[in-house]
Amino acid sequence: MAYAAITCLMRTIQQSIQLTGCNLQSFYEKFESLRAILEKHTGDLDALKSLEAEIIELVCTTEDILDLESRNVKNPISKIIAFWKLHSLLKQAVGRIDSMLNKWMEMHNMYTKSKDEEAHNLDLASTTSMSQPVVEPQDMMVGHENELEMIMQDQLARGTSELEVVSIVGMGGIGKTTLADKIYNDPFIMSRFDIRAKATVSQEYCAKKVLLSLLSSTSGKIDEHQDDGQLADRLQKSLKGRRYLVVIDDIWTKRAWDDIKLCFPDCNCGSRILLTTRNMEVAEYASSGKPPNQMRLLNFDESWKLLQREVFVKNCFSPEFEQLGKQIALKCGGLPLAIVVIAGLLSKIGEAFDEWTSVAENVSSVVSTDHNVQCMRVLALSYHHLPNHLRACFLYFAMFPEDTVIFVNKLVKLWAAEGFLKAEMMKSIEEVAEKCVKDLIDRNLIFVHSVSSFDGKIKACRMHDVIRELCLREARNTNFVNVMMDNETPCEQSRNFSTRGVRISIRSKQSKLAASQLSMVRNNDSYSVLLFTEDPSSSTVMQHLKHFKVLRVLDLASLVWRFFPICIVELFHLRYLALCVYSSSNDRDICIPPSITRLQYLQTLILKFPTSLAWKYTRPFILQSRIFKMSQLRHLSLDWNYLNESMGRSWLLRNLQCLSGLNPLSCTSSIFRLLPNVKKLQICGIQEDYIRKDKVFDDLCCLDQLTELKFKIRKMIGRVIYDTSFILPPLGSFPKNLKKLAFTGTRLHWEDLEILGKLPKLEALKLGYDACIGTDWEVGEEGFPHLKFLQLKHLYLHNWRASSDHFPRLERLVINRCWSMYSIPQDFVDITTLQLIHVSDCAKSVGNSAKTIQQEIEDSYGSSVEVCISIIVTNQLTQQEGSRRDNRERHPPKYLDNYRFVDPRVMLKAGSSRAPKETTQRLLERQ
């Protein structure tokens, strides 16, 4: 991964320029030109990999020294000394890398030349067998019957008389070629088209080979001595005036399509081109303005049917083998190629029950080690075709455990901290990362797990188990990632840790074992450590981590710390830090030391309480205001905290994009002036914090760049709950560019929402648990003229009275766990922009009203609205929940014995708790 290493070095050069003021821009540009060489010449040869390892070692060493020397700059004299040291260091590195890349290009060119000659000879030899078109035997396809029928009938047989391109896209081994062959050889298709032809393009594309293959089907006569232009002309003439079907299988690039598309004439007689590819971008580029057909994975029944056909129909097995077979079919994850590979192995094993059991327990690893069918070889083509800037992104998925749902916002922060993303003009590093995620999805190497209800953006993704085995193998082979697990021997755990800059992922059931695994690492030059454990005790992990002096990424969020581990501040290179800290009511506050400012490169800081203890009383984080000296911070995510305000005049978090967990008491102009570019802000505290800071909004208007704002009131066992509501301010107090607003626990009155409808750019409104109180919401006359997205979640709302005029631009409506709600306003039928209604955990009547709206829109306007309904509760359950909610409005919840609901004007007498005097006085003054 020399490309990623040089990109990281360029990032460090930029940081050094900022930190020292030394002019190193010329070296940045030289490394940029060296990186461009790697971008054009990928290295999958063993000889190139060896040379690449040398480049990585040199680059990592240079980067570490550069970083160390940059930190030594304290005054003008040390700056001059540092400049000459850095100048000499980088000049030497550029020269050595340049020399290595010259060797790289020579070896690459020699390999490419010999490969082209070999391919040319194979092409000439293969054309001798193409004199007559061959009809392949019809394969028995399992699953995809609906897709087959839709493509044949709706897209190939029907439609316009103009030439159209129909695309089938999906991951390797999913059955694209099988489906295309099934269509190609179908009797209906054979009778529909005058002439048929097909060719396989493949990754190592040769235009002449494709043209010869198509000509062998259309004319039966081929002349391998003709050049590409002559062959293309002959192909066009053979197709002209006839209704033809051409299948272009396994196409990889836009360039390959551009090279052949002019050979297909449009004679307005209903001709079609059927194209298969792994790349959504290629499919969309070639398709005739219609969305490509995305092939799905097989469901369990289809997987079991395929395995039965391949194994059980051919051999007789006892019933216990059938049960194991079903387990195996399920674990293949719906990938036909994996099922066929496993089927071949099971057929050879015969009736060896223990071996069947072993296969059932290790399906993905069995597939990855198969050498006869070469499943991995088929899938590896997708990896080897990746451009250099995407390879590191793909291999990074090896850091996560199997079957993990990976949230994109976390992935983006990790990639940004790693430094291997290529900067792009006019794009933030987060936007570059999101584009890389989309590219990997388009190439069918990862899959979308969930999307945002608001704008359809990808929220979370996953990787198929078999693709993950490929990812693990390549990550280990390139020393990009090393995975350490409980079941590995000490020899296995330390086998690949000789290379600098390797990333470590630890999966352990016990934190003590995780600490033991870290102690076995042969060197301490790793860049990243991600720890995944089921045992939250912090153990002695930190004792070993403090020796990893060049760590950039440290994620210990699966451990629970009783205090902030002070030795972390010695890890100067950290750019990403995630910790989970919990201190009970009997312990002291969780103090974040002022020395955390030594982490000057830190971009993401996450300090959270354990999710399982979210309702339990805990001590808050105590932050020193010196945290605002950490100028590189882009994402700061905190739980309940208090900030010791004492600001320096020169402090400024110019790079901060997202701030989560800011206490209401810290919502002051002196804090906000330090956040000139913050785009997302969550204000979070307990109810007392909001009461003490009764004018939370007053200074928010100075946050010009703020587009997303969330308010959350935490509820904890043992804390007083006051009978008071959050009060919204005048319109002028809101930030002028605000697009998204969310409230949780604020207990607003429904009529208070009228002010929000006047916000000129408000597009999304989320009302979460206890955001509003009261059973009736009658929307004000002006409504929400700009709102596109509305979410109502866990609210005690019975009647919602509104019309289409109140929400004229609404596109998406999400209603979740509103058990007492009767229905959606029927007048929403006339909202012409409505695209989606999602209802879950609500009364059946709410789901029925959504369906009625859907049907009436279709009948009245001829347009369609997507309606998703899940887990509808019965009317009886709705009444029970409504009754429970009524009780909660009047009495403390039974499961929160220590909650006390009081009027803040009345001093508490129960136990030793009492309302703060300051709180009482403020409320009396306000009322």
N, C-alpha and C positions, 0 to 999 in steps of 0.2 A: 504493500500500500504506500509506495513512494509518493504518489500523487497527494494522498491525504497528509503525509508527513510534511511535504513542502508547503502545503496550504496552511498547516498549523504553524510552521516556522514564519511564514509571511504574516500571519496574525500576531505572533509574538513580536516581530519587527515593528508592527504598527503600535503595539502597546509600549514597546521600548521608546519609540519616538515620543509618545505622549508622556511617559514617565520621566525621561531624561532630557528631552528637548534636543537630542542629537539628530542631525540630519542624516538619516539612513535610507531615504526614499529611493536612491539609485540602486541600492541592493534589493529593495522590495521589487523594483521593476525587473531586475535581472532574474530573480527567482520566479517572477511571473512568466518570463519568457522560457525558463527551464521547465516550468510546469506545463506550458503549452505543448512542449515536445512530448511529454508523457500523455497528454490528453489525446494526441493523434496516434500514438503508438502504445497500445496496451500490451502487457507482457504476461502471457500464459505459458510460455516455454519454461522448462526447468532451468535452463541456462540464464534466462532473463530474470527468473525469480531469485536466483542466487545473487545476481548483480543488484536487483531491487533491494534485497536485504542489506547489502552494503550501503546503499544510498540512505535507507531508513536509519541505519545505525549512525551514520555521519550527521544526518539532518537532526536527529534527536539530541545527539551530543552538542551540536552547535546551538540548538534552541535552549538547552539547559544552561549552558555557559552564558549565552546572551541574556537570559532572564536573571541569572545570578549577578552579573556585572551591572545590569541596569538598576538593580536594587541598591547597589553600593553608592549611587550618586546622591550625595548629601549637600554639596556646595559647589560653587563655580570651578574650583580646582579639581575636585573629583569628577566633575562633568567633562573637563578637558581630557583627563586621564582615561575616563570611560570611553570617550569618543574614539580615541586612537586604538584602544583595545578592541572595541566592537568593530571598528573599521577593518582591522587586521584579521579578526576572527571571520567576519563575513566574506572578505575578499578571498581568503584561503578556502572557505567552504564552497563559494561559487566556482572557483577554479577546479576543485576536485570533483564536484558534482557534474560540471560541464564535461570534464574528461570521461566520467563514467557514462554520461548520457550519449556521448559520441560512440562509445563501445556498444551501448544499448541499441542505437539506431543501426549500426553496422550489422549486428546479429539479427535484428528484427528484419532488416531488408533482405538479408540472405535467406532467412526462413520464409519470408513472403514470396520471394522469387521462386524458390524450390517448390513451394506449395502451389503456386499458380501453374507451374509446368506440370506438376503431378495431376492437378485438377483438369488441365487441358487434355492430357493424354487419356484420363478416365472418361471425359466427355466424348471424345472421339470413339473410344471403344464402346461406350454405352449406346451410342446412336445406331449401331449395327442391328440392335435388337428392336428398333422402333419402326420398322418398315410397315407393320400392320397394327392398327389400333387394337388394344387388348381390353376386353371387358372383364373387370375383376369379379371374382365370385362374391355374391352378396353376403355380407357379414351379418350375423345375428346380433343386433344392437340391443342393449338393455337400457331402459330409461329413455328420456328425451323424445318420447313419441309425440307429445304435443308440439315440441319445438320442430320436429321433423315435418309434421303436418302444416304448421304455420309457415315455415320457410317455403315448402313446396307449393302449397296452394295459394297463400296470400302474397308472397313476395316474388316467386319465380313464375308461376302460371298466370296470376292476375297482375293488376297494376297497369301502368301506362305502356304505350307501344314503344317508348323511347328506351334506349339502352340504360340498364340500371345495374349498379354494383351492390350486391348483398354480402355483408360481412358476418363471419362467425368468429368470436374472440373468446379466449379462455386460456388458462394456465396449461403448461405442458403436461401431457398425459391425461387430460380431461375428456378426450374423445372427439376433438374437432375434426380430425382426418377421417375417423370412422363415420361420423355424421355426414361429412361431405361425400364420402364414397357411397354411403347408403342412398343419398339423394341422387348422385350421379348415375347410379345403376338401377334406380327405381323405374319400373315399366311405364308409369305415368309420365315421368320426365323424358324417358327415351322416346315416347310417342309425341310428346309436346314439342320437342326441338328437332330441327332438321339435322343439326350437326352438333356433336359434343367433343370437347377436348379438355385435357387437364394436364397440369404440370406442377411439380414441386419446386419451390424456389429455394428454400432452406437458408440457413444462416450464412453459409459461404456462397454467396449469390454469384451466379454466372449467367448473364443474359443469353448467351448463345445456347446454353444447355436448355433454358426455358423455352426458347423459340423452337429449337429442334424437337423438343418433347411435344409441343402443341402442334407443330406441322405433321408429326408422325400420326396424330389422331385425325387431322382435318384432310390431309391429302394423301397420306400413305407413302409419299415419296419425299425423301430428304437428301440433301447434298451437304455434307459436313464441311465441304471446302468453301462454301459461300460465307461472306462476312455477315455481320449482324444486320446491316442495312438491307442487304438482299433478302435475308431470311425474314425480316420484319415485313418487307414489301410482299413477299410470297404469302405470308400468313394473312395479311390484310385482304389480299385478293381472294384467298380461299374462303374467307368468312363473309365477304361482301354479298349483300342481297339475300342472305339466308338467316333464318332464326337460329341462333346458336346459344349454347350454354358452355361457358369456359370456367373450369375450376382452377383457381390459383391457390395451391395449398402451401401453408407454412411460409408466409411472406413476413419479413422482419423489419424492413425499412421503407420510408417514403420514397427514397431514391430508386429502390427496386421497382416500385409501382410506376414511378414516373418514366422509367426506362421502357416499360412494355405497354402502358395504357394506350398509346397512340396506334397500336397494332389492331385495336378492336373498333371496327367501324360501327357507327350508329345509323342503321337503315330503317329505323322506325317500324320494326317488325317484331318487337317484343323480346329481343335478345337480352340475356342476363349473364353477369359474371359473378361467380360465387367465390369468395375469398376467405381464407382462414389465417389467423394470426394470433400471436400471444400478446400483441401490443395494441391497447385500445387507441392510442394516438394514431397508429397506422390505419386501423380499421375506420376511424372517424374521417381520416384524410381521404381514404379511397371511396367510402360509401357515398351514395347519391343523395345526400341530404337527409338520410334516414338513420335513426340510431342503430348501431350494430347489435347483433344477436349475442348477448353475453351468456355463455354456457355455464350452467350451474353444476355443482357437485351432485352426485347421486344421493338420494335419501336412503334411509336404512333398508327399506324394503327392496329398493333397486340394487343396493350393494349386495344384499343377501342373495338376491336372485342371480346376480352375476357370479358370485362365488359358488353357488349351487351348481350353476351350469358348467363351471370350469372344473369343479372337484367332485361334487356329490353325485351328479348325473353319470359321470364316467366310472365311479367306483362306489362300492357298497361300504357304508360306515354305520356303526352302531349309534344310538340316539345321543350318547354323551359327547360324541364328536360333533354332532350337529349343534349342540349348545355352545361348544367352543368355537365352532365356525361362525356362529352369530356374533360372538364377542369380537372375533377377528374382523368380520365384515364391518362392524361398527367402528373399530379403531382405525380402519383404513381411511376414515374421514371422507368417504364418498368419491375418492379419486380412482377412476377405473384402472389406470395403469398400475397403481399400487395393489389393487385387488387381484389383477392378473398375475403380477409378480408373486404375490403370496400364494395364489392358487397353484402356480407351478411348483413352488417349494413344498406345499402340503401334499401334492400328488406324489412327489418323490419320497416324502417321509413315510407315507402309508399309514398303517394303524399303530403308530407309536405315540401313545397318549401323552407321555411326559414331554416329548418334543413338540407336540401340538400346544401343550400348555405353555411351553417356553416361547413359542411364536406368538401366542395370544398376549403374553405379558410384554413383548418387545417388538410390536408390529413395525413401528417406524424405523427402528435400528436394523431390523431384518431386511427391510426394503432397501435401506441405504447401503448395506453390505453385499447386496446381490450383484453378482458379476456376469451371470449368464444372460439375463434379460436386459441388464444395464439400465435399470430405471433411473439411477442417479445421473447417468450420462445424458439421458434425454432431458432431465430437468436442469442439469448444469448448463445447458446451452443458453438458458435465460440469464444465468449469472454471467457467463463469459461474454454475452452480448451487451452487458451494461456498460455505459460510459463510465469513465474513471470517477467522476464526481458522485456517482450513485453507488459505487461499490462499497465504500465505507458505510454509507447509510444502510445498505442491505445487511452487511455483516454485523452491524451494531445490534440487530435483533437477536443475535446469539447471546446477548447479555441478559435476556429475559427468560424465565422458566417456561417450560412447555405449557401450552394452553392458557397463557397469560393474556388478558385483555390489556392492550397497551394504549394508554390515553395519549392523543396526539400532542396536547399542550405540554405534557411532561417530556415526550420524545423530542419535541422542538427545543426545549430548554437544554436537554442533555446534549443534543447535536451541536447547539450553539456554543456550549461550554467546551466541548471537545475540540472545536476549532478547525474541523476538517471540511466545513462547508465553504464553497466558493462564493465570495462576495459578488453581488450583482448591482449594477448602477440602478439607483432609484428604488431599491428594495431593501427593507430591513432584513436582518439575519433570520428573524422569525418567518418572514414571508418566503425567503429562500428555502427554509426547512420545510414549510408546508407544501411548497411546490415539489420538493423531493419525495415527500410522502405520497402526493398525488401521482407522481411519475412511477413509483414502485407499485402502486395500485393498478395503474393503467397497464403495467407490464405483467400483471397477474402474479406478482411475487408475494404480495400481502393482500389481505381482504378487509373490506370495510366491516366493522362490527356495529357501529352506531353513528348516527349523524345528528347534527343539531336540529331541533325542531324549528328554530327561528329561521336559519338561512341555508340549511342543508349542508353545512360544512362538516367535514369528517371529524367526529369526536374521538372515536377509538377504532383501533384496527387489531387484526390478529394474523397469525401466520399458520398455514397448514402444517401439520406434524411432519410430513415428508419433506416439504420445502425447508422446514426448520432443520432437519437432519443435514440437508445440503448446506444450509447456512452455517451450522456448527462445524461441519467438515472443512469448509473453505476458510472460516474464521480461524480455526486451529492451524491449518496448513500455512496460512499467511502470518501467523503469530499476531493477529489483530485482536483476538479475544481468547482468553483461556477460562474455561468453566471448571470450577472446583466443587465436587459433590461428596457427600458422606461416604458413598460406597466405593470411592477410589482409593487405591493404595498410595502411600507416600511417594512412591516412584512415579506413579501416573500423575499425581498432583503437581509435581515439580518438573515434569518432562519438558515443557516448552517455555520456561520462564527465563531463558538466557537472552532474549531479545528485548531491547529497550522499548519503552512506550507501550508495552502490552496492556490490555485492559482485563481486569479480573472480575468475574461474576461468581459469587459464592452462593450455593444453594445448600442449606443445612437445616435439619430439624431442630438442632440445639445450638445455641450461641457459643457454647464451650467448644464444640467441634469446629465452628466457624473460626474461632480464635486459633485453634490448632492448625487449621488449614492455612491461615495467613502466615503462621510461623514457619511453614515449609517452603515459602517462596524463596527462590535462590538469590534474587536480587530485589532491590527496593525501588526500581526505576519505573514502576507501573504508573500509568497516567490516570487510571480510573478504578474504583472499587464500588461495585453494587452488591449489597448483601440482601439475600432473601432467606428469612428464617421464620419458623413457626413458634420459636421460643423468644419472647420479647426481652428477656433479661439481658442486660448489656454485657455481663461477663467481663472478660479481659481483652476484648477486641481492640480497644483503644491503645493498649500497651504495645500491640504489634503495629497498628496503623501509624503511630507517630514516627516510625522509621521510614515511611514512604514519603520522602521529602518533595517529590515532584508531582504529587497527586493533583489532578485538575478537577476530578469529579468524585464526590464521596456521598453515597446515598446509604444512610443507616436508619432509614425511617421504619424498618421492620423491627428495630430494637427500641426499647423504652428506657430512657435515661432519667435518673432522679435529679440530675443537675446538668448544666451545660459543661461538656468535657473540655476543660481549659486547654489541653494540649493541642486541640484542633487549630488554635490560632498560630501554631508553629508551622502549619502546612501552607506556606506562603503562596503557592501556585494555585490554590483552590479557586475554581470558577463556579462550581455548583456544590452546594451543601444542603442536605436534607436530614433533619433530625426530628425525632419524636420524644418529647420530654413531658413527664408527669410528676407533679408534687402534690400530695394530698393536703387537706386542710390543716393537718397537724405539723406539716413540714414548713420550711421557710419558702419565701418567694423564689421563683426561678430567675436568677440574675444573669443577664447576658453581659459578659465582661467588656469594658471599654476597649480592651486589647483586640477585640474582634476586628477593629479597623486596620489591623496589620494585614488582613486578607484583602489587599488593594485590588486584586484581579477578580474578586468575587462578582459574578453576574446574577446568580440565583441563590437566594437564601430562603429556606423553608423550615419553619419552626412550628410544629403542630403538637396538639394533644392526641393521645390514642383515640381512635374512632369509637372503640368499645366503651370509653369512659366519657363520652361527649356530654352526658347529662349529669355526671358525677361532679361534685365540687372539687375544684383543683385550684392551686395557687397560680396567679398570673405570671406571665413573663414580665420582667422589669428590664426595659431597654434604656441604654444610655443614648443621649442625643448624638453622640459621636458617630453613631451608625450612619448619619447623613454625610459623613466625610468619605464614605465608600463610593467613589464617583463612578465606578464601573457597573454598579448594580442596575439590572434591568428588570428583575422580578423579585419582589419581597413579599413573602407569604407568611403571615403570623396568625397565631391564635390569640385568645384574650391576653391583653398586655397593657402595661402602663409605661409611658415614655417620660423620662426625666428631661424636661425642656431646659436647655441652656445652649442656645445656638451660636455657632461661630458665623461671622459675617460672610466669610468666603465659602461656606459649605453650600453645595448644590448637587442634587442628584439629577443631573441633566439627562442621563441615559435611562432613568427609571420609566418603564412602560406600564407595569402592573404593580399595584400595591393592594394587598389583601390583608384585612384584619386590623386596620387603623382604628384605634380607640376613639370614641366620640369626643373624649376630653382632649384629644390631640388635634381636633379639627379647628385649627387656628390659622390666622393669616401668616404667622411666623413659620408654621410648618409648611403650609401650601406654597409659599414662595420658594421653597426648596425643591418643588416638584413641577417644574414648568412644562414638562412633556408627558406627564402621566396620562395614560389613555383609559385605564381600567382601575377603578377604586372600589374596594369593599370596606364599609365602616361597620365594625363589629364590637360589641361590648355587652355587658350585662345591663339590666334595666336601670340600675342605679346610675351607671355611667351616663346614660341618655338623659336621665332626670337632672343630674348635676350639670350637664352641658345642654341646657334647654334650647340653645340656638345653634344646633349642629350645622345648619345650612348657611349661616350668615356669610361665611368666607369662601364657600365652594365656587362662587361665581367667578373667582379669579383663576380657576383651572380651565384655561381656554381650550386645551387639547382633550379634555375629558369627554369620552363618548359613552362609557359604560359605568354605571353607579349602582351599588348594591348596599342595602341596609339590613343588618341582621342583629336581633337581640337574642343573646344566648340565655337559655334557662338552665339552671343548675340545681340539683338537689341541695337543700340546705340554705338556699338564698331566698330572700323575701320577693314575692311578686306583688307589685303595686297595681292598684286598680286605676290605671291611668293609660292614656293613649299617646302615641307618637303624633306630633303636630307638624303638618307640612307648612312650609314658609310661603311668602309671596312669590309670584312668578319670577321676579327679577333676581331672586337668590339662586336660581338654578344655573348651572353651567350652560353657556349658549349653544354648545355643539352636542349636547346630550342626546344619544340615540336609544340607549337601553337603560331601563330602570327595573330594580328588583327589590322586593320587601319581604322579610321573614321575621315573624314575632313582633311586629310593630304595633299591632292592634289598632290600626287606623279605622276611622268611621268611613263607610262607603261614600258618603257625600263629600268627604275630603278629597276624593280622587279627581274631582272636577278640575282642580288646578293643574293636574298632570295633563289633561287633554289640551291645555293651552300651550304646552311646550312645542315650539315650531318644528323640531326635528325628531321628536320621540317616535320610534318605530317599533319598539318592543317593550312590553310590560309584563313582569312576572310577579304574581302574588302568591307567596308560599304560605307555609303553616302559620296561622294566627296573624297573617299580614293585615287582615281586616276583620272587624267584629260586627255582628248583626246578621240578621237572616235575610234581609231584603236589599238588593242593589238596583236602585232606579237611576239609570245613567242620566247625567245632566243634559240639558238641551244642546250644548255645544259638542258634547261627546268627545271622541278621539279621532279627529280628522286625518291624522297622519299615521296612525297605528297600523302596523302590518302583522304583528305577532302578539298574541295574548295567551298567557298561561294562568290558570286558576288551579291551585294545588292545596289540598288538605284545608279547605275552608268550610265554615259552617254556614253555607249559603243555601237558602230555600228558593227564593224567587229572584229571578234575574229579568228585569224589565228593560228592554232596549230595542232599538230598531236598526235597520240597515243604514239610516242616516247618521247614527252615532258612530259607526265603524265603517265608513265608506271605502277604505283601502285595506281592510283586514284580509290577510292571505292565509294565516295559519292560526287555528284555535286549538289549544291543548287544555283538557280538563282532566284532573287526576285526583282521586280520593276525595271528591266532594260528595260525600255519601248522602247528604240531605238535599241535594239539588234536584229539582223536579225536571227541568228541561232547558234546552237551549232556545233562546227567543226565535220564534218561527219566522219572524220578518227577516232573518239572516239569509233567507232565500234570495233576496234582492241585492246582496253584496256581490257584485259582479267580479270582484278580485279574489274571492274565496277559493283556495286551492286544497286545503287540508283541514279536517276535523279529527282530532285524536282524543278518544274517550277511554279512560281506564279506571277501574275500581270505583264505579259510580252506579247509581240506580239504573235499572233497565230502561226506565222512561227517558233518561238522558241519551242513551244509545239509540233508542227508537226515534227521538226527535232529530238526532244527527242523520239517521237514515232517511227520514222524511224530507229534510232539507236537501239531501243529496238527490233524491228522486225528483223533487219539484224543480230543482235547478236544471236537471237534465231534461225534464219535460218542457219547462218554460223557455230555457235559453239554449238548449242543445249542447251545453258544455258539461264537463265532468268535474266533480270534486271528490278527492280521495277521502274516504272515511275509514278510520282504524278504530276498532272497538275491542277491548280486551278485559277479561276478568270482571264482568259486570256482576255486582252484588245483587242479591235478591232484595225485594221490598222489605222483607222481615229484617234482614241484616241492616238495611238502611235505617229503619226505624230504631233498631237497637243502638246503632252508632249515634243517631240523632239524640236519643235519650241520654246516652253517655256524655255527649258533648254538652247537653243542657246542664247536666250535673257538674261538668267541669267549669262551666261558666259561673256556677254558684258555690261550688265546694272544691277543696283541694283534690287533685287526682289521687286515687287510692295507691297507685304505684310510686307516688312521690310523697311519702309520709312527712317529710320535713319542709314541704312547700307551705308557705303561709300567704294567702291572698289578703291584702290589707289596703285600706285607704291610706295614702301616704301622709295625710294630715293627722292621722291618729298614731301616737307612739305605741310601739309594740310592748306587750307585757308578758307574752308567752316566752318561757325560757329566758335565756340571757340575750337574745337577739333584740335589737331595737333599730328603728329607722334613724339614719343619720340626721342630726339637727339641720345641717346645711340643706339637705334634700327637702325636708319639711318646709323650711322657710322659703326656699325658692318656689316651691309649688304654691304655697299660700299667696306669695307675692304675685305669681303669674295669674292665679285665679281670682 
